[in-house]
Amino acid sequence: MIKQFDNYTLQAIAIASGFSNMSTFHSLFKKEIEMTPSSQYWDILKQGQV
């Protein structure tokens, strides 16, 4: 799934996922994944380490 979104900003991913704002996306992402949706997390995903 990450390859599908690797050229998108987090805001674009949030909107594409149905969130109306980054605050809600950030809060729910952190609750579910136990990490913030930071660029470091996306780098780890792209490398296949998660």
Order of alpha helices (4+ residues) and beta strands (2+ residues): alpha-alpha-alpha
